[in-house]
Amino acid sequence: MTHAERMHRFAQADLYVVITEAFCAGRRAIDVLDAVLDAGVTLVQFREKDFEAGELYVRATAFRERTKARALLIIDDRIDIALAVGADGVHLGQNDLPILAARAIGQELIIGASSHSLDEALSAQDAGASYVNIGPIFSTQTKRVSSGVVGPELIDTIRPHLRIPFTTMGGIKLHNISEVVRRGARHVAVVTAVTEAVDPRAAATALRDAIGLAR
């Protein structure tokens, strides 16, 4: 699939579910993935920080097998794993492989970039990122950054300057998801709002419905 084809599918996605087994309430990440796919989610990130490359490859391969016909699969941090399993993209943090280097070896991949300020978002855009993530919007325990919580107001600051899509992430739950959507967010990333829910499928469905209502 080309980058353009992948981004066309990306544009149609609403909820972006990031799955880390440590935040799956004792369940297997692959089982949570199945529930998310059953809810119609078409954009998923495999995010594991604590496994060696071999284990990452095995787990990411299983994610790719499940998502291949149903959803875009983004791999957190590791472009080598993304390429090895045939994923659709990679998401890079501020201290990961530079976007220019990632683009050179993954020309057709979706390349996402974390941003916590306008300067970081514009730098990522200029470097060739496919999308930028703005966050953490609200308080979250799944990721710590030096900037701390940036607040939903940062969406208003960054959005007018972007020529590429953006996602929002960090502490987004059913009770506050409408706030980011009303500010222009079209692709809303969540972790525990789905992965730690008693019923991940129902949680994902409710969040997708809330996005639709708030648009």
CYANA upper distance limits for C-alpha pairs under 8 A (distance plus 0.5 A):
  1 MET  CA      5 GLU  CA      6.66
  1 MET  CA      6 ARG  CA      7.10
  1 MET  CA    108 GLU  CA      7.91
  2 THR  CA      6 ARG  CA      6.73
  2 THR  CA    108 GLU  CA      5.71
  2 THR  CA    109 LEU  CA      8.16
  3 HIS  CA      7 MET  CA      6.60
  3 HIS  CA    107 GLN  CA      7.88
  3 HIS  CA    108 GLU  CA      4.78
  3 HIS  CA    109 LEU  CA      6.20
  3 HIS  CA    110 ILE  CA      6.81
  4 ALA  CA      8 HIS  CA      6.66
  4 ALA  CA    108 GLU  CA      8.43
  5 GLU  CA      9 ARG  CA      7.04
  6 ARG  CA     10 PHE  CA      6.64
  6 ARG  CA     72 LEU  CA      8.13
  6 ARG  CA     88 ASP  CA      7.56
  6 ARG  CA    109 LEU  CA      8.38
  6 ARG  CA    110 ILE  CA      7.50
  7 MET  CA     11 ALA  CA      6.56
  7 MET  CA    110 ILE  CA      7.60
  7 MET  CA    130 SER  CA      8.32
  8 HIS  CA     12 GLN  CA      7.37
  9 ARG  CA     13 ALA  CA      7.28
  9 ARG  CA     72 LEU  CA      8.18
 10 PHE  CA     43 LEU  CA      7.66
 10 PHE  CA     72 LEU  CA      7.93
 11 ALA  CA    165 PRO  CA      8.33
 13 ALA  CA     41 VAL  CA      7.94
 13 ALA  CA     42 THR  CA      6.33
 13 ALA  CA     43 LEU  CA      6.71
 13 ALA  CA    186 ARG  CA      8.42
 13 ALA  CA    187 HIS  CA      6.88
 14 ASP  CA     41 VAL  CA      8.15
 14 ASP  CA     42 THR  CA      8.37
 14 ASP  CA     43 LEU  CA      8.39
 14 ASP  CA    186 ARG  CA      6.47
 14 ASP  CA    187 HIS  CA      5.21
 14 ASP  CA    188 VAL  CA      6.87
 14 ASP  CA    208 ARG  CA      7.20
 14 ASP  CA    211 ILE  CA      7.67
 15 LEU  CA     41 VAL  CA      6.79
 15 LEU  CA     42 THR  CA      8.15
 15 LEU  CA     43 LEU  CA      7.39
 15 LEU  CA    187 HIS  CA      6.25
 15 LEU  CA    188 VAL  CA      5.62
 15 LEU  CA    189 ALA  CA      6.58
 15 LEU  CA    190 VAL  CA      8.09
 15 LEU  CA    204 ALA  CA      8.19
 15 LEU  CA    207 LEU  CA      7.80
 15 LEU  CA    208 ARG  CA      6.50
 15 LEU  CA    211 ILE  CA      8.39
 16 TYR  CA     41 VAL  CA      7.75
 16 TYR  CA     42 THR  CA      8.06
 16 TYR  CA     43 LEU  CA      5.50
 16 TYR  CA     44 VAL  CA      6.13
 16 TYR  CA     45 GLN  CA      7.92
 16 TYR  CA    187 HIS  CA      6.81
 16 TYR  CA    188 VAL  CA      6.09
 16 TYR  CA    189 ALA  CA      4.81
 16 TYR  CA    190 VAL  CA      6.86
 17 VAL  CA     36 VAL  CA      8.22
 17 VAL  CA     41 VAL  CA      8.11
 17 VAL  CA     43 LEU  CA      7.11
 17 VAL  CA     44 VAL  CA      5.45
 17 VAL  CA     45 GLN  CA      6.74
 17 VAL  CA    189 ALA  CA      6.15
 17 VAL  CA    190 VAL  CA      5.78
 17 VAL  CA    191 VAL  CA      6.53
 17 VAL  CA    194 VAL  CA      7.93
 18 VAL  CA     44 VAL  CA      6.33
 18 VAL  CA     45 GLN  CA      5.03
 18 VAL  CA     46 PHE  CA      6.74
 18 VAL  CA     47 ARG  CA      7.02
 18 VAL  CA    189 ALA  CA      7.32
 18 VAL  CA    190 VAL  CA      6.58
 18 VAL  CA    191 VAL  CA      5.57
 19 ILE  CA     23 PHE  CA      8.04
 19 ILE  CA     24 CYS  CA      8.15
 19 ILE  CA     29 ALA  CA      7.10
 19 ILE  CA     32 VAL  CA      8.33
 19 ILE  CA     33 LEU  CA      7.90
 19 ILE  CA     44 VAL  CA      7.96
 19 ILE  CA     45 GLN  CA      6.61
 19 ILE  CA     46 PHE  CA      5.97
 19 ILE  CA     47 ARG  CA      6.33
 19 ILE  CA    191 VAL  CA      6.77
 19 ILE  CA    195 THR  CA      7.23
 20 THR  CA     24 CYS  CA      7.23
 20 THR  CA     29 ALA  CA      7.03
 20 THR  CA     46 PHE  CA      7.26
 20 THR  CA     47 ARG  CA      5.75
 20 THR  CA     48 GLU  CA      6.10
 20 THR  CA    191 VAL  CA      8.34
 21 GLU  CA     26 GLY  CA      8.28
 21 GLU  CA     27 ARG  CA      7.78
 21 GLU  CA     28 ARG  CA      6.69
 21 GLU  CA     29 ALA  CA      5.22
 21 GLU  CA     48 GLU  CA      7.95
 22 ALA  CA     26 GLY  CA      7.91
 23 PHE  CA    191 VAL  CA      8.17
 23 PHE  CA    192 THR  CA      6.87
 23 PHE  CA    195 THR  CA      6.77
 23 PHE  CA    196 GLU  CA      6.67
 24 CYS  CA     28 ARG  CA      7.36
 24 CYS  CA     29 ALA  CA      6.85
 24 CYS  CA     32 VAL  CA      7.63
 24 CYS  CA    192 THR  CA      8.00
 24 CYS  CA    195 THR  CA      5.33
 24 CYS  CA    196 GLU  CA      5.58
 25 ALA  CA    195 THR  CA      7.72
 25 ALA  CA    196 GLU  CA      5.64
 25 ALA  CA    197 ALA  CA      8.41
 27 ARG  CA     31 ASP  CA      7.46
 27 ARG  CA     32 VAL  CA      7.71
 28 ARG  CA     32 VAL  CA      7.15
 29 ALA  CA     33 LEU  CA      6.66
 30 ILE  CA     34 ASP  CA      6.82
 30 ILE  CA     62 ALA  CA      8.01
 30 ILE  CA     63 PHE  CA      7.31
 31 ASP  CA     35 ALA  CA      6.99
 32 VAL  CA     36 VAL  CA      6.72
 32 VAL  CA    195 THR  CA      6.95
 32 VAL  CA    200 PRO  CA      7.06
 33 LEU  CA     37 LEU  CA      6.67
 33 LEU  CA     63 PHE  CA      8.16
 34 ASP  CA     38 ASP  CA      6.67
 34 ASP  CA     66 ARG  CA      8.01
 35 ALA  CA     39 ALA  CA      6.91
 35 ALA  CA    200 PRO  CA      6.52
 35 ALA  CA    201 ARG  CA      5.24
 36 VAL  CA     40 GLY  CA      7.34
 36 VAL  CA     41 VAL  CA      6.39
 36 VAL  CA    200 PRO  CA      6.98
 36 VAL  CA    201 ARG  CA      5.82
 36 VAL  CA    204 ALA  CA      6.86
 37 LEU  CA     41 VAL  CA      5.75
 37 LEU  CA     42 THR  CA      7.58
 37 LEU  CA     67 THR  CA      8.22
 37 LEU  CA     70 ARG  CA      7.69
 37 LEU  CA     71 ALA  CA      8.02
 37 LEU  CA    201 ARG  CA      8.48
 38 ASP  CA    201 ARG  CA      7.12
 39 ALA  CA    201 ARG  CA      5.76
 39 ALA  CA    202 ALA  CA      7.74
 39 ALA  CA    204 ALA  CA      6.65
 39 ALA  CA    205 THR  CA      5.99
 40 GLY  CA    205 THR  CA      8.18
 41 VAL  CA     71 ALA  CA      7.48
 41 VAL  CA    204 ALA  CA      8.01
 42 THR  CA     70 ARG  CA      6.85
 42 THR  CA     71 ALA  CA      4.51
 42 THR  CA     72 LEU  CA      6.46
 43 LEU  CA     71 ALA  CA      5.90
 43 LEU  CA     72 LEU  CA      5.37
 43 LEU  CA     73 LEU  CA      6.84
 43 LEU  CA     74 ILE  CA      8.24
 44 VAL  CA     71 ALA  CA      7.35
 44 VAL  CA     72 LEU  CA      6.69
 44 VAL  CA     73 LEU  CA      5.70
 44 VAL  CA     74 ILE  CA      6.69
 45 GLN  CA     73 LEU  CA      6.28
 45 GLN  CA     74 ILE  CA      5.06
 45 GLN  CA     75 ILE  CA      6.16
 45 GLN  CA     76 ASP  CA      7.20
 46 PHE  CA     60 ALA  CA      7.42
 46 PHE  CA     63 PHE  CA      8.03
 46 PHE  CA     73 LEU  CA      7.75
 46 PHE  CA     74 ILE  CA      6.76
 46 PHE  CA     75 ILE  CA      5.50
 46 PHE  CA     76 ASP  CA      6.56
 47 ARG  CA     75 ILE  CA      6.89
 47 ARG  CA     76 ASP  CA      5.44
 47 ARG  CA     77 ASP  CA      8.49
 48 GLU  CA     56 LEU  CA      8.00
 48 GLU  CA     76 ASP  CA      7.76
 51 PHE  CA     55 GLU  CA      6.44
 51 PHE  CA     56 LEU  CA      6.40
 52 GLU  CA     56 LEU  CA      6.64
 53 ALA  CA     57 TYR  CA      6.56
 53 ALA  CA     81 ILE  CA      8.19
 54 GLY  CA     58 VAL  CA      6.94
 55 GLU  CA     59 ARG  CA      6.68
 56 LEU  CA     60 ALA  CA      6.32
 56 LEU  CA     81 ILE  CA      7.82
 57 TYR  CA     61 THR  CA      6.39
 57 TYR  CA     81 ILE  CA      6.54
 57 TYR  CA     84 ALA  CA      8.11
 57 TYR  CA     85 VAL  CA      7.61
 58 VAL  CA     62 ALA  CA      7.00
 59 ARG  CA     63 PHE  CA      6.96
 60 ALA  CA     64 ARG  CA      6.64
 60 ALA  CA     75 ILE  CA      8.35
 60 ALA  CA     81 ILE  CA      7.99
 60 ALA  CA     85 VAL  CA      7.26
 61 THR  CA     65 GLU  CA      6.71
 61 THR  CA     85 VAL  CA      5.97
 62 ALA  CA     66 ARG  CA      6.92
 63 PHE  CA     67 THR  CA      6.60
 63 PHE  CA     73 LEU  CA      8.25
 64 ARG  CA     68 LYS  CA      6.02
 64 ARG  CA     73 LEU  CA      7.30
 64 ARG  CA     85 VAL  CA      7.25
 64 ARG  CA     86 GLY  CA      7.82
 64 ARG  CA     87 ALA  CA      6.95
 66 ARG  CA     70 ARG  CA      8.13
 67 THR  CA     71 ALA  CA      5.44
 67 THR  CA     72 LEU  CA      7.25
 67 THR  CA     73 LEU  CA      7.15
 68 LYS  CA     72 LEU  CA      7.80
 68 LYS  CA     73 LEU  CA      8.32
 72 LEU  CA     87 ALA  CA      8.14
 72 LEU  CA     88 ASP  CA      6.33
 72 LEU  CA     89 GLY  CA      8.49
 73 LEU  CA     87 ALA  CA      5.93
 73 LEU  CA     88 ASP  CA      5.76
 73 LEU  CA     89 GLY  CA      7.03
 74 ILE  CA     82 ALA  CA      7.89
 74 ILE  CA     87 ALA  CA      6.77
 74 ILE  CA     88 ASP  CA      6.27
 74 ILE  CA     89 GLY  CA      5.02
 74 ILE  CA     90 VAL  CA      5.53
 74 ILE  CA     91 HIS  CA      7.05
 74 ILE  CA    110 ILE  CA      8.27
 75 ILE  CA     79 ILE  CA      7.77
 75 ILE  CA     81 ILE  CA      7.84
 75 ILE  CA     82 ALA  CA      6.14
 75 ILE  CA     87 ALA  CA      7.54
 75 ILE  CA     89 GLY  CA      6.73
 75 ILE  CA     90 VAL  CA      5.13
 75 ILE  CA     91 HIS  CA      6.63
 76 ASP  CA     90 VAL  CA      6.16
 76 ASP  CA     91 HIS  CA      5.28
 76 ASP  CA     92 LEU  CA      7.05
 77 ASP  CA     90 VAL  CA      6.91
 77 ASP  CA     91 HIS  CA      6.09
 77 ASP  CA     92 LEU  CA      5.48
 77 ASP  CA     93 GLY  CA      7.31
 77 ASP  CA     96 ASP  CA      6.82
 77 ASP  CA     97 LEU  CA      8.27
 78 ARG  CA     82 ALA  CA      6.85
 78 ARG  CA     90 VAL  CA      7.25
 78 ARG  CA     91 HIS  CA      8.46
 78 ARG  CA     92 LEU  CA      8.47
 79 ILE  CA     83 LEU  CA      6.56
 79 ILE  CA     89 GLY  CA      8.35
 79 ILE  CA     90 VAL  CA      6.27
 79 ILE  CA    102 ALA  CA      7.57
 79 ILE  CA    106 GLY  CA      8.29
 80 ASP  CA     84 ALA  CA      6.54
 81 ILE  CA     85 VAL  CA      6.66
 82 ALA  CA     86 GLY  CA      6.51
 82 ALA  CA     87 ALA  CA      5.38
 82 ALA  CA     88 ASP  CA      7.79
 82 ALA  CA     89 GLY  CA      6.93
 82 ALA  CA     90 VAL  CA      6.78
 83 LEU  CA     87 ALA  CA      6.78
 83 LEU  CA    106 GLY  CA      7.95
 88 ASP  CA    109 LEU  CA      6.12
 88 ASP  CA    110 ILE  CA      6.63
 89 GLY  CA    109 LEU  CA      5.13
 89 GLY  CA    110 ILE  CA      4.70
 89 GLY  CA    111 ILE  CA      6.13
 89 GLY  CA    112 GLY  CA      8.11
 90 VAL  CA    109 LEU  CA      7.64
 90 VAL  CA    110 ILE  CA      6.87
 90 VAL  CA    111 ILE  CA      5.70
 90 VAL  CA    112 GLY  CA      6.75
 91 HIS  CA    111 ILE  CA      6.31
 91 HIS  CA    112 GLY  CA      4.89
 91 HIS  CA    113 ALA  CA      6.19
 91 HIS  CA    114 SER  CA      8.04
 92 LEU  CA     96 ASP  CA      6.11
 92 LEU  CA     97 LEU  CA      7.41
 92 LEU  CA     98 PRO  CA      8.43
 92 LEU  CA     99 ILE  CA      8.08
 92 LEU  CA    111 ILE  CA      7.79
 92 LEU  CA    112 GLY  CA      6.49
 92 LEU  CA    113 ALA  CA      5.37
 92 LEU  CA    114 SER  CA      6.87
 93 GLY  CA    113 ALA  CA      6.37
 93 GLY  CA    114 SER  CA      5.54
 93 GLY  CA    115 SER  CA      8.39
 94 GLN  CA    113 ALA  CA      8.02
 94 GLN  CA    114 SER  CA      6.95
 94 GLN  CA    115 SER  CA      8.03
 97 LEU  CA    101 ALA  CA      7.23
 97 LEU  CA    102 ALA  CA      6.96
 98 PRO  CA    102 ALA  CA      6.77
 99 ILE  CA    103 ARG  CA      6.52
 99 ILE  CA    111 ILE  CA      7.96
 99 ILE  CA    113 ALA  CA      8.36
 99 ILE  CA    124 ALA  CA      7.64
 99 ILE  CA    127 ALA  CA      6.50
 99 ILE  CA    128 GLY  CA      7.15
 99 ILE  CA    129 ALA  CA      6.97
100 LEU  CA    104 ALA  CA      6.77
100 LEU  CA    127 ALA  CA      6.29
100 LEU  CA    128 GLY  CA      7.22
101 ALA  CA    105 ILE  CA      7.26
102 ALA  CA    106 GLY  CA      6.36
102 ALA  CA    107 GLN  CA      8.46
102 ALA  CA    111 ILE  CA      8.26
103 ARG  CA    107 GLN  CA      5.55
103 ARG  CA    109 LEU  CA      8.12
103 ARG  CA    111 ILE  CA      7.99
103 ARG  CA    128 GLY  CA      7.81
110 ILE  CA    129 ALA  CA      8.27
110 ILE  CA    130 SER  CA      6.09
110 ILE  CA    131 TYR  CA      8.31
111 ILE  CA    129 ALA  CA      5.79
111 ILE  CA    130 SER  CA      5.56
111 ILE  CA    131 TYR  CA      7.22
112 GLY  CA    129 ALA  CA      6.30
112 GLY  CA    130 SER  CA      6.23
112 GLY  CA    131 TYR  CA      5.40
112 GLY  CA    132 VAL  CA      5.99
112 GLY  CA    133 ASN  CA      7.57
113 ALA  CA    121 ALA  CA      8.43
113 ALA  CA    124 ALA  CA      6.91
113 ALA  CA    129 ALA  CA      6.94
113 ALA  CA    131 TYR  CA      7.03
113 ALA  CA    132 VAL  CA      5.27
113 ALA  CA    133 ASN  CA      6.51
114 SER  CA    121 ALA  CA      8.19
114 SER  CA    132 VAL  CA      6.35
114 SER  CA    133 ASN  CA      5.34
114 SER  CA    134 ILE  CA      7.10
114 SER  CA    135 GLY  CA      8.14
115 SER  CA    120 GLU  CA      5.67
115 SER  CA    121 ALA  CA      5.66
115 SER  CA    124 ALA  CA      8.41
115 SER  CA    132 VAL  CA      6.94
115 SER  CA    133 ASN  CA      6.19
115 SER  CA    134 ILE  CA      5.79
115 SER  CA    135 GLY  CA      7.18
116 HIS  CA    120 GLU  CA      6.99
116 HIS  CA    121 ALA  CA      7.91
116 HIS  CA    134 ILE  CA      6.42
116 HIS  CA    135 GLY  CA      6.13
116 HIS  CA    136 PRO  CA      7.80
116 HIS  CA    147 SER  CA      7.19
116 HIS  CA    150 VAL  CA      7.23
117 SER  CA    121 ALA  CA      6.80
117 SER  CA    134 ILE  CA      8.22
117 SER  CA    150 VAL  CA      8.43
117 SER  CA    154 LEU  CA      7.89
117 SER  CA    158 ILE  CA      8.19
118 LEU  CA    122 LEU  CA      6.63
118 LEU  CA    154 LEU  CA      8.43
118 LEU  CA    157 THR  CA      7.49
118 LEU  CA    158 ILE  CA      5.90
119 ASP  CA    123 SER  CA      6.54
120 GLU  CA    124 ALA  CA      6.67
121 ALA  CA    125 GLN  CA      6.72
121 ALA  CA    132 VAL  CA      6.73
121 ALA  CA    133 ASN  CA      8.45
121 ALA  CA    134 ILE  CA      8.30
121 ALA  CA    158 ILE  CA      7.81
122 LEU  CA    126 ASP  CA      6.57
122 LEU  CA    161 HIS  CA      8.10
122 LEU  CA    162 LEU  CA      7.80
123 SER  CA    127 ALA  CA      6.63
124 ALA  CA    128 GLY  CA      6.98
124 ALA  CA    129 ALA  CA      5.98
124 ALA  CA    132 VAL  CA      7.52
125 GLN  CA    129 ALA  CA      5.65
125 GLN  CA    130 SER  CA      7.97
125 GLN  CA    131 TYR  CA      7.95
125 GLN  CA    132 VAL  CA      7.86
125 GLN  CA    162 LEU  CA      7.96
125 GLN  CA    163 ARG  CA      8.20
125 GLN  CA    164 ILE  CA      7.58
130 SER  CA    164 ILE  CA      6.92
130 SER  CA    165 PRO  CA      7.72
131 TYR  CA    164 ILE  CA      6.14
131 TYR  CA    165 PRO  CA      5.42
131 TYR  CA    166 PHE  CA      5.65
131 TYR  CA    167 THR  CA      7.77
132 VAL  CA    164 ILE  CA      8.15
132 VAL  CA    165 PRO  CA      7.30
132 VAL  CA    166 PHE  CA      5.29
132 VAL  CA    167 THR  CA      6.79
133 ASN  CA    166 PHE  CA      5.97
133 ASN  CA    167 THR  CA      5.04
133 ASN  CA    168 THR  CA      5.92
133 ASN  CA    169 MET  CA      7.45
134 ILE  CA    154 LEU  CA      8.18
134 ILE  CA    155 ILE  CA      7.50
134 ILE  CA    166 PHE  CA      7.53
134 ILE  CA    167 THR  CA      6.66
134 ILE  CA    168 THR  CA      5.34
134 ILE  CA    169 MET  CA      6.95
135 GLY  CA    149 VAL  CA      7.60
135 GLY  CA    150 VAL  CA      6.59
135 GLY  CA    151 GLY  CA      8.09
135 GLY  CA    168 THR  CA      6.39
135 GLY  CA    169 MET  CA      5.68
135 GLY  CA    170 GLY  CA      6.27
136 PRO  CA    140 THR  CA      7.69
136 PRO  CA    148 GLY  CA      7.69
136 PRO  CA    149 VAL  CA      5.71
136 PRO  CA    150 VAL  CA      6.35
136 PRO  CA    151 GLY  CA      7.74
136 PRO  CA    168 THR  CA      8.11
136 PRO  CA    169 MET  CA      6.02
136 PRO  CA    170 GLY  CA      4.55
136 PRO  CA    171 GLY  CA      7.56
137 ILE  CA    149 VAL  CA      6.33
137 ILE  CA    150 VAL  CA      5.89
137 ILE  CA    151 GLY  CA      5.05
137 ILE  CA    152 PRO  CA      5.85
137 ILE  CA    168 THR  CA      7.51
137 ILE  CA    169 MET  CA      6.51
137 ILE  CA    170 GLY  CA      5.52
137 ILE  CA    171 GLY  CA      7.11
137 ILE  CA    172 ILE  CA      7.86
138 PHE  CA    149 VAL  CA      6.21
138 PHE  CA    150 VAL  CA      7.73
138 PHE  CA    151 GLY  CA      6.41
138 PHE  CA    152 PRO  CA      7.98
138 PHE  CA    170 GLY  CA      5.83
138 PHE  CA    171 GLY  CA      5.16
138 PHE  CA    172 ILE  CA      7.09
139 SER  CA    149 VAL  CA      6.37
139 SER  CA    170 GLY  CA      6.95
139 SER  CA    171 GLY  CA      5.72
140 THR  CA    144 ARG  CA      8.23
140 THR  CA    170 GLY  CA      6.00
140 THR  CA    171 GLY  CA      5.16
141 GLN  CA    171 GLY  CA      8.45
142 THR  CA    191 VAL  CA      8.25
143 LYS  CA    170 GLY  CA      8.34
144 ARG  CA    148 GLY  CA      7.58
150 VAL  CA    154 LEU  CA      6.83
152 PRO  CA    156 ASP  CA      8.09
152 PRO  CA    179 GLU  CA      8.02
152 PRO  CA    180 VAL  CA      6.81
152 PRO  CA    183 ARG  CA      8.37
153 GLU  CA    157 THR  CA      7.25
154 LEU  CA    158 ILE  CA      6.65
155 ILE  CA    159 ARG  CA      6.15
155 ILE  CA    180 VAL  CA      8.26
155 ILE  CA    183 ARG  CA      7.19
155 ILE  CA    184 GLY  CA      8.20
155 ILE  CA    185 ALA  CA      8.38
156 ASP  CA    160 PRO  CA      7.72
156 ASP  CA    183 ARG  CA      7.10
157 THR  CA    161 HIS  CA      8.48
158 ILE  CA    162 LEU  CA      7.28
159 ARG  CA    166 PHE  CA      8.41
159 ARG  CA    184 GLY  CA      8.18
166 PHE  CA    185 ALA  CA      7.75
166 PHE  CA    186 ARG  CA      8.28
166 PHE  CA    187 HIS  CA      7.49
167 THR  CA    185 ALA  CA      7.11
167 THR  CA    186 ARG  CA      7.64
167 THR  CA    187 HIS  CA      5.48
167 THR  CA    188 VAL  CA      6.09
167 THR  CA    189 ALA  CA      6.96
168 THR  CA    180 VAL  CA      8.06
168 THR  CA    185 ALA  CA      7.25
168 THR  CA    187 HIS  CA      7.39
168 THR  CA    188 VAL  CA      5.71
168 THR  CA    189 ALA  CA      6.24
169 MET  CA    188 VAL  CA      7.00
169 MET  CA    189 ALA  CA      5.39
169 MET  CA    190 VAL  CA      6.58
170 GLY  CA    189 ALA  CA      8.23
170 GLY  CA    190 VAL  CA      7.51
171 GLY  CA    190 VAL  CA      7.96
172 ILE  CA    176 ASN  CA      6.69
172 ILE  CA    177 ILE  CA      6.21
172 ILE  CA    189 ALA  CA      8.19
172 ILE  CA    190 VAL  CA      6.63
172 ILE  CA    193 ALA  CA      7.70
173 LYS  CA    177 ILE  CA      6.19
173 LYS  CA    190 VAL  CA      8.03
173 LYS  CA    193 ALA  CA      5.98
173 LYS  CA    207 LEU  CA      8.35
174 LEU  CA    178 SER  CA      8.40
174 LEU  CA    193 ALA  CA      7.95
174 LEU  CA    206 ALA  CA      7.98
174 LEU  CA    207 LEU  CA      6.40
174 LEU  CA    210 ALA  CA      7.80
176 ASN  CA    180 VAL  CA      7.95
177 ILE  CA    181 VAL  CA      6.97
177 ILE  CA    188 VAL  CA      8.44
177 ILE  CA    207 LEU  CA      8.10
177 ILE  CA    210 ALA  CA      7.72
177 ILE  CA    211 ILE  CA      7.61
178 SER  CA    182 ARG  CA      6.46
178 SER  CA    210 ALA  CA      7.19
178 SER  CA    211 ILE  CA      6.99
178 SER  CA    214 ALA  CA      5.90
179 GLU  CA    183 ARG  CA      7.01
180 VAL  CA    184 GLY  CA      7.21
180 VAL  CA    185 ALA  CA      6.11
180 VAL  CA    188 VAL  CA      8.50
181 VAL  CA    185 ALA  CA      5.00
181 VAL  CA    186 ARG  CA      6.80
181 VAL  CA    188 VAL  CA      8.32
181 VAL  CA    211 ILE  CA      6.98
181 VAL  CA    214 ALA  CA      6.61
181 VAL  CA    215 ARG  CA      6.79
182 ARG  CA    214 ALA  CA      6.69
182 ARG  CA    215 ARG  CA      6.93
186 ARG  CA    211 ILE  CA      8.45
190 VAL  CA    194 VAL  CA      7.46
191 VAL  CA    195 THR  CA      6.41
191 VAL  CA    196 GLU  CA      8.47
192 THR  CA    196 GLU  CA      5.35
192 THR  CA    197 ALA  CA      7.53
193 ALA  CA    197 ALA  CA      6.73
193 ALA  CA    203 ALA  CA      7.58
194 VAL  CA    199 ASP  CA      8.43
194 VAL  CA    200 PRO  CA      5.49
194 VAL  CA    201 ARG  CA      8.17
194 VAL  CA    203 ALA  CA      5.96
194 VAL  CA    204 ALA  CA      6.30
195 THR  CA    200 PRO  CA      6.38
196 GLU  CA    200 PRO  CA      7.71
197 ALA  CA    203 ALA  CA      6.97
199 ASP  CA    203 ALA  CA      6.68
200 PRO  CA    204 ALA  CA      6.53
201 ARG  CA    205 THR  CA      6.68
202 ALA  CA    206 ALA  CA      6.62
203 ALA  CA    207 LEU  CA      6.75
204 ALA  CA    208 ARG  CA      6.65
205 THR  CA    209 ASP  CA      6.66
206 ALA  CA    210 ALA  CA      6.68
207 LEU  CA    211 ILE  CA      6.76
208 ARG  CA    212 GLY  CA      6.83
209 ASP  CA    213 LEU  CA      6.74
210 ALA  CA    214 ALA  CA      6.63
211 ILE  CA    215 ARG  CA      6.77
